[in-house]
Amino acid sequence: MRPSRRRVIIDTDAKNEADDQFAIVHGLLSPTFDIRGLIPAHFGTRRSDRSMAESREEIDLLLDLMDLTGTVTVADGAAAGIPDEQTPVDSPGARLIIEESKLASKDDPLFVSFLGPLTDMASAILLDPELVHRDVVVIWIGGRGYNGYTSYPGIEFNLSNDIHAANVVFGSGMTVWQVPSDVYTKVSVSYAELEEKIGDAGPLGKYLIEQLVEWNATHHREPIESRSLGDSPAISLMLYPHSGNLRTRPAPRFGVDGWYLPGTDNPIQVCEQVDVRFLLEDMFAKIRRFAVKPPHSKENRNHD
């Protein structure tokens, strides 16, 4: 008999920008997800020398807003990227991935979504090489578009924070679903849409909007009234894999500049388009529903 819920771990650089928060909330509010843990991830040192700790604090804040403190496993990830392709950075997050992978089966795989660098997945593989033979699906928001497509100059951000880790994971032979930047940047919302959809959705909706507007005001020089919720495809692909167009490609390697190099013949799945309507409307509906149902309502919980 197939399980009624999908086992999920979300690894997130939650305080890096303002979109992880929406993806985390969407995942926690999805009743078909059995959230096995949240892993705070680092996001380099360009904006902070304690980025993983800041991600942990943001996750804790979201859990508090959702009255889920103490009910969802949170296991800290690595504080920095791996130093090379042979050396893991041990952490509670990597160990959580390993332990949960041992429970995976063909009919009940483990989905591990990465909204930032692949550090903790690569470390888990290096700590336990048998992991690559288990029924685990790695979903990664990262890397530039194929065929030269890019949404901004320079190396893609999530990749830049651990190129070694990306090469370990992509070269491992594991099942990988990649959502590159030319796809994830197209999940755009405006301030007006956010206000209309979740502006009255209680403290949680208020916080999600305010932190997004604040991030834009701090980090954008030009006037702006929109934001890409680029991490959210990781959630919608787990909810409904057919909501994305996935093309099979041979796994590449990543050069120091972020460009693709010839890699292995291992097949990976690259998402070329996502159903943005499904993604956003499902997320908005769940946030609104959370605001009107009692905080301990069974529909709003994702723990046993």
N, C-alpha and C positions, 0 to 999 in steps of 0.2 A: 504493500500500500504506500502510495506516495505521500510525503509529508504535506501538511496543509500550509506550512510557512517556510519561507526561504531563509536559510541561515546566512547572516550578513555581519561583516566587520567593516567599519568605516574608519579609514586612516586619513586624518585631516589636519592641514596647516591652518587651523580655524581662525587665527587672528591675523593671517597674512593680508587678506583683503576683506570684502564684505559679502562674498557669495557663498563661502563654505557654510555660513550660518543657515542659509535657506536650505541647502542640501541636507545638513544634519537634521534640522527640524522635519523636513519632508520624510526622511528615512524613519525617524522615531515615531512619526504619526501614521505610518503605513502598516495596517494590521496584518498584511501577509509577510512582513519581515520579522524574523526572530533575531533581534539585534544581539549578537554575541559579544560585542564590545566596541567602544570608541577608542581610537588611538590618536592622541595629540602628536602632531608631527612638527618638525622644525621647518623653517622657511629661509634658511641662510642667515647671513649677518648684515645684509645691506640696510635693514631698518631696525634691527635689534640684535643684541648679543645674548638674548635669552628667549629666542623665538619659540622653541618647543614649550617652555614654561608658559608663555603667553597663550599659546594654543590651548594648553590645559586649562588655564583660567577662563578662557572663552567657552570651552565645552562645559565647564562647571557652571558658568553663568546661565547658559542655555538650559541645562538640566534643572537648575533652580527655577527658571521662568516656567518650565513645563511641569513642575512638581515631581520630578523624576530623580532628584538627588538620592544617591544610595541604592537605586534600583537598576541602574545600568552600569555594567563593568566599564571602567576607564583605566587603560593601561598605557603609561607614558611610552612614547617612542624614543628614538635616538635624538640626542641633542644636536647632532651634526651628521653630515653625510659620511659614507664609508670611505676610508682612505685610498682603497684600491679595489680591484675586482676579486680579490681573494680574502679580504679581511672584513668580517662582520663587525657591526657595532651592536653588542648585546643590549637588550632592553626588555622591560616587561611587555611592551607592545609586540616585539618580534616573537617572544615566547608565547604570547597569546595566539598569534597566528599559527605557530607550530602545533600547539595543543589542540586548537580547534580543527586544524587540518586532519588530525588523526581520527576525527569523528566523521569525516566526510565520506560519502559514497557516491556511486554513479547516480542513484535515485535521490540523493540528498547532498549535493555538492555545497561547498563553502564558497561564498562570494566575498571577495575582499576588494573594496573600492578605495582607490587612492586619489585624493583631491589635491595632493601636493607631490612631493618627491617620492620615489620608490624605495627609499632607504630601508624601511622596516621589512618590506617584502624581500629585498635582496639579502638583508641580514638573516632573515629566517631561513632562506635557502642555503646560505653559507653555514649556518649553525646546524642545520638538519638537511643534508642533501637529498634524503629520501622524500622530502616534501614535494619535489617536482613530479613524483609519480602518483600523488594523491589527487582526488577529485576537487580541485580548487580552480576557481575562475578569478583572474586578476583583472580588474577594470581600472584603467588609468586615464585620468584627465591630464594630457601632457603631450609634448612634442609639437613641432611645427607641422603644417600641412604637407601632404605629399605633392609631387609634381611642382615643387617650388612654391606652393601657396603658403603665405604667412600673413598674419593679421597685424604684425608690428615688426619693426626692424630688430635685429639681434636675436640671440638665443631665446627660445621659449622658456618662461620663468620656471615652471615646475621641473623641467629637465635640467635647467642650469644649476639647481640646488643639489643634484646628485647624478651626474652623468654615469659614474661608475655603476651605481645601482641600476639605472636603466639598462645598461649593457648586461649586467648579471641576469636580470629578469627576462629580457628579450632573448637572451641566448640560452635560457634554461629549458626550453621546450614545453613550458607550461602553457595552459590556455590563457591567452591575453586578449582583452578587448581594449583597444586604444581609441580615445576620443581626442584627436589633434586640435590645435588652436584654431584652424580655419572653420571647424565645426562648433567648438564650445563657445567661441566668441559671438555666435549668432543667437544665443539664447538671451535676447535683450528685453528688458522691461523699462518702462518710464516711471518717473515719480508719480505721474497722474494715475497710471494703471495700478501701481502699488497702493496708492491712497484709496482708490475705488474698490480694490479687491480685498485688502486686509487692513485698511486704515482704522477700521472699527473693531478689529479682531483682538481686543484686549491688550494686556501688557506685552504679550509675545509679538503680536503684529506690530505694535508701536515700536518695540525695540528693533525688530528686523528692519523697518523702514529708517528709523533714526540713525542706526549705525551705518547703513548704506549711504545715506545723504552725508553724514559726517566724514566717511572715508573719501567720498568724491571731493568734498570741499577741502580736505587736507592734502590730497595727492594729485588733483587736477588743476592746472593753471587756468585753462579756458573754462567758460561757463558750460555747465553740463546738467542735464536733467534725466539721465538714464544710466543703466548699468547692465552689463552682461552677467547673468547668473550661470557662469561657465562651468561650475562644478556640478550642477544639477543633472546633466545627462547621465552621470553615474548612477543616480537614483532611478530615473525613469527606465534605463536599460535593464535594471534589476527587476523593476515592477513588471515590465512588458518588453522583452527583448526585441520583439518585432516593431517597437516604436523607433528603432534606429535601423538605418541601412548599413549593414556590415559587409565589407569586402575582404576576402581572404588574400593576404599578402605574405611573402616570406619575411621573417623577422629581420629587421635591419640591425646594424650597430649604429652608435651615435658618436660623431666626432666631437672634438673639443669645442667646436663652434656651433654644435647643435644640429648640423646637417646629417642626413642619413648616408650611411656607408653600407656596402655589401655585408651581409651578416650570415645567418644560418639559413637552412632550408625549412626551419620550423615554421609552420603556419601560424599567423596571428590574425585577429579580426580587427580591421580598422573601420571605425564608424565614419561614414561619409555624410550622413544627414540624420537629424533627430526630429521627432514629431514635437515641435515646441508647443503647439496647442495642448496636446495631451499632458505634457510635462507641467506647464504652468497652471493649467486649470485644475489638475489633480492636486497640486501643491496648495494653491489658493483655497480650494474647497476644504482641504483637511485642516488648514490653519483657521479658517472661519469656523469650522465645526468644533475644533478644539476650544475656541473662545466661548461657545454657547453651551457646551456640555459640561457637566460637573468635572472638576479636575481629576477625580479618581474614576471617571467613567472608563469602563473596560475597553471601549472602542478606541480610546486615546492612549492605550498602553502597549508596549512592545516587550514586555518581560513576563516571565512565568510567575 
